[in-house]
Amino acid sequence: LLRLEDGWGLAQADYLSGRILNEQARDDEALPLFEASRRLFAEAGDWRGVARNLNLMAVGHVKTRRDFAAAAALLAEAAALPQQCPPASSYFK
């Protein structure tokens, strides 16, 4: 049973809240939520959750700050994650 106070549940809540803000073009508000979610997913060992957040953080850096270097670094970090982790039998978004 997953409870909201579990790290993974909190990570998912931050991610989804950030997605809502992102869809509303409120990227400055979404970025801290994606960062918090990324950290919590990392603590939970969920590299897919980390990668999803890194990808959206990269988009946010481009949209709000025009910081292409930061975006490229975040995308490179996300791309390297699957190579560091064991393969899984399924993928969920």
Secondary structure, DSSP 8 states (H G I E B T S, - for coil): ---TTSHHHHHHHHHHHHHHHHHTT-HHHHHHHHHHHHHHHHHHT-HHHHHHHHHHHHHHHHHHH--HHHHHHHHHHHHHHHHHS---S----
